[in-house]
């Protein structure tokens, strides 16, 4: 399990305890990273202690509005679902502002470790080289998450869209100034850090490698980064370093999961705990976070107004993709090794998967108070296999893509496994083309509330026409990934990357779509989550909205990046 360093160490490493303290004195009282051991321990704090899962999952099409008759909601959830610029009203430390601050703290910690290594003479030993690589990877990952959440998606033809501030030095003076870079500049810097780290990444000093950027996690990060960067050949290369000659060995053991008890009312049940087991090959990088996403207390498990409901499960996700496997039974959800939990009743209509454990960290033993937490996967072998399949499709290596998709389908679905079904490019094309596009009626786009797993794709790069082998196989990959990452908020990244338009849809009392209240269209500015309110108030350039006139970058105090 991940070890936690004291908050006092992290506060010192940040050089601040509050906004006022930061403005009153220079940050020269930080912990000294002057030995290998201190640097290695410091890097434990270079991984985020918050997550994006709540605000990105609610912003995606993985949930519907079950109607105003369901009173179980909160202001934060209303904002996430409605794509409203958040007001940091989330009481569970899972708001965009919490994640923003945490990621910049991770960056500061990584920079402190890098400067410590330089101060003691550089990375002259194997363990110091590995520590330097870990620090670079943590810095790159934090910036990667920041730019992909708080900025538009990368577009090779766009030189102006604002990214975030790429910070490569610790604070050494009062009120340093930074510019908000472009998305393209952010990606170039991430690539630079990645390529500098990858030759030296190793696991020699990690006590629990799965909670650090071990070699497999680093390669998985590189594979995903280059997929987003529009370099699928690089994705194939790095993914293959992890998946090897037998990719099935790097996937989650769903057959074993099928034998475990389904304890839906227990956050520490057998299945969610197995999902984060460090001995499992598929778990490449595990992260802990203050979060309310864990099973039992999570938003899908307590009758919330916004839900991954039966309609979505049948028409868009769990049961919707089984025809691509050749499985068309009415209860196709039951063909999965890990069957979903399904419930429909008063104020609760939900299909969910056992994925995220619920844990509680007691910080005050007397009052028994503390933080709700969970453990989640930043990278898995299952996702990596789908990333490689997508890269194969983009490079038109369709047979190799179909092979990867077959491996994934056989691993997750018992009927596909038993029948030894083989997915083919031609078969996938026919199956996808047999399905209508979501929200279309009489050939007109976005005129209906009815949906399927198939959404129109509008990327900022060229793909073959709708109905082609390439487009159909992309539809399959994206649909499979949606199921693979349910409840984890990762669907949002595909919505941005592929320009998928989604509605805000209200359901009837019987659980069917009734009417649409809003649309997130292709170039909707709300796809870039707004810069946190406190950071904007400190002078940081906000993301443009429809009413904004000025989107130019400005020089801003670094303290507004890390506002406490």
C-alpha positions, 0 to 999 in steps of 0.5 A, spaced: 500 500 500 502 507 498 506 510 504 504 517 506 508 522 508 506 527 513 502 533 511 508 538 514 513 535 510 509 536 504 507 543 506 515 545 507 516 542 500 511 547 497 514 553 501 507 555 504 502 554 509 497 559 507 496 564 502 498 569 507 504 566 509 506 565 502 506 572 500 509 574 507 516 570 506 520 567 501 519 559 500 526 558 503 524 553 509 523 547 505 525 540 506 532 539 504 533 533 498 540 532 499 541 525 500 538 519 495 534 517 501 531 523 502 529 524 495 526 517 494 522 519 500 520 525 497 518 523 491 512 519 494 509 526 495 509 527 487 503 522 486 496 526 486 492 525 492 486 527 489 482 525 483 478 527 477 473 521 477 467 525 480 467 531 475 469 527 469 464 522 470 458 526 471 460 531 465 460 525 460 455 521 457 455 515 462 450 518 466 443 521 465 438 525 469 433 521 472 429 527 473 427 532 478 423 527 482 429 524 485 432 529 490 438 526 491 443 530 489 448 536 491 450 542 488 457 540 486 454 534 482 449 539 479 455 543 476 459 537 474 453 534 470 451 541 467 458 543 465 457 549 469 464 552 471 464 549 478 464 553 485 468 548 489 462 546 492 464 539 493 465 537 500 469 530 498 475 533 496 474 531 489 472 538 485 476 540 479 480 545 484 482 540 489 485 536 483 488 542 480 492 544 487 494 537 488 497 536 481 501 543 482 503 540 488 506 534 485 510 538 480 513 542 485 515 536 489 518 533 483 522 539 481 524 539 488 527 532 487 530 534 481 534 540 484 536 536 489 539 531 485 543 536 481 545 539 488 548 533 490 552 532 484 547 529 479 544 522 477 551 518 478 548 512 481 543 507 478 538 509 484 539 516 483 538 515 475 531 512 477 529 517 482 531 522 476 526 518 471 521 518 476 521 525 478 521 527 470 515 522 469 511 525 475 512 532 473 510 530 466 504 526 468 501 532 472 502 536 466 499 531 462 492 531 466 492 538 467 492 540 460 487 534 458 482 537 463 483 544 463 484 546 456 482 544 449 484 537 446 491 537 443 490 539 435 496 539 431 493 545 427 492 549 433 498 554 435 493 558 439 489 554 444 491 556 451 494 550 455 497 551 462 503 553 465 509 548 465 513 549 471 520 546 471 523 550 477 521 550 484 519 557 487 526 561 489 523 568 490 517 572 492 511 572 487 515 569 480 511 570 474 509 564 469 505 564 462 500 560 461 503 556 455 499 553 449 497 546 448 502 545 443 507 547 448 505 543 453 505 537 449 512 538 447 514 539 454 511 533 456 514 529 450 521 532 452 520 530 460 518 523 458 523 521 453 529 524 458 526 519 463 524 512 459 531 510 458 533 510 466 526 508 469 527 502 474 524 499 480 530 497 484 528 502 490 521 501 490 518 498 496 511 497 492 512 498 485 505 498 483 504 505 487 510 508 483 512 509 475 515 502 475 517 501 468 511 498 465 507 504 468 512 509 464 511 505 458 503 505 458 504 513 460 508 514 454 503 509 449 497 513 452 501 520 451 503 519 444 496 516 442 493 523 444 499 526 441 497 523 434 503 519 434 500 512 433 506 508 431 509 510 438 503 508 442 504 501 438 512 501 440 511 502 447 505 498 448 508 492 446 514 493 451 509 492 456 504 487 453 509 482 450 508 476 446 502 474 450 498 480 452 492 476 455 497 475 461 497 483 462 489 483 463 485 483 469 483 476 471 475 476 470 475 469 470 477 469 478 473 475 479 467 471 477 468 466 483 468 472 488 462 474 492 458 480 489 458 484 496 454 490 493 453 494 500 460 493 502 466 498 500 471 493 502 468 487 499 472 481 495 471 484 488 473 491 489 479 489 493 481 484 488 481 490 483 487 493 486 491 487 488 498 489 487 500 482 485 495 482 479 499 484 472 494 488 469 495 493 475 500 498 472 500 504 476 495 504 482 493 511 486 490 513 492 485 519 493 481 522 497 474 521 494 467 519 494 467 514 488 468 508 492 463 503 492 458 503 497 458 511 498 460 512 491 455 516 487 452 510 483 450 506 489 446 511 493 440 513 489 443 519 486 439 523 481 444 522 476 446 515 474 449 510 469 442 507 468 439 501 465 437 505 459 445 506 458 447 499 460 442 496 455 443 501 449 450 504 450 455 500 454 455 493 457 449 490 453 450 494 447 457 492 445 455 484 446 452 484 438 460 486 436 462 479 440 456 475 436 452 475 443 445 478 442 441 474 448 436 479 451 440 478 458 447 479 455 449 482 461 450 476 464 455 473 459 460 477 462 465 474 467 463 480 472 456 481 471 454 488 473 450 490 479 443 492 476 437 495 480 431 499 479 426 502 484 424 508 488 429 513 486 434 508 484 435 506 477 443 503 476 447 499 472 454 498 476 460 494 476 465 493 482 471 497 481 473 502 486 473 500 493 471 504 499 476 506 504 476 511 510 482 514 513 481 516 520 485 522 522 482 523 528 482 517 533 478 520 538 472 523 534 473 518 528 473 523 523 477 523 517 477 522 509 473 517 504 478 514 500 479 510 494 484 506 490 484 507 482 488 505 476 492 510 472 494 505 467 492 498 466 494 492 461 486 492 459 486 499 457 493 499 454 491 493 449 485 498 447 490 503 446 494 499 442 488 496 438 486 504 436 493 505 434 493 499 429 486 502 427 489 509 426 495 506 422 490 501 418 493 495 421 486 492 421 488 485 422 492 486 428 487 491 431 482 485 431 487 480 434 487 485 440 480 486 440 479 479 440 483 478 446 480 483 450 473 480 448 475 473 450 478 476 457 471 479 459 466 475 456 465 468 458 461 467 452 466 469 447 471 465 451 467 459 451 466 459 443 473 462 442 470 467 438 474 471 433 473 478 431 475 480 424 475 487 421 469 485 416 465 482 422 466 488 426 464 493 420 458 489 419 456 489 426 457 496 427 454 498 421 448 495 423 447 500 429 444 507 428 448 513 430 445 516 437 441 522 437 439 521 429 432 521 426 430 520 419 438 521 417 438 528 421 443 529 426 441 530 433 434 530 433 432 524 437 433 522 444 435 515 442 442 513 443 446 507 441 454 505 443 455 509 436 456 516 436 458 521 430 466 522 431 469 529 429 476 529 431 481 534 429 485 529 424 482 525 418 479 519 418 476 515 413 468 516 412 463 513 416 461 506 415 468 504 413 472 499 416 477 504 419 471 508 422 467 502 424 473 499 428 474 506 431 467 505 434 468 498 437 475 500 440 471 507 443 465 503 445 470 497 449 474 502 452 467 506 455 465 499 458 473 498 461 473 504 464 466 505 467 465 509 473 473 512 473 471 518 469 476 516 463 470 516 458 471 524 458 477 524 455 474 520 449 469 525 448 474 530 448 479 527 443 474 524 438 469 530 438 463 526 441 457 530 441 453 529 447 446 531 450 443 532 457 438 528 457 432 527 462 429 520 463 422 518 464 419 515 471 419 508 467 427 509 465 426 511 458 429 518 455 424 523 455 427 530 453 434 534 452 436 540 456 442 541 453 448 539 448 455 539 448 457 540 441 463 539 437 467 545 439 463 547 445 468 551 449 465 547 456 470 541 453 475 545 457 474 545 464 474 552 467 480 554 471 478 553 478 475 560 481 480 561 486 485 561 481 482 565 477 480 570 482 488 571 483 489 573 476 490 567 472 487 567 465 480 563 465 478 559 459 474 562 454 466 562 454 461 564 450 461 571 453 468 572 454 472 577 449 479 576 451 483 570 451 490 572 451 495 569 456 497 574 461 503 573 466 501 571 473 504 569 480 505 562 481 502 563 488 495 563 484 497 556 481 498 553 488 493 557 492 491 554 498 
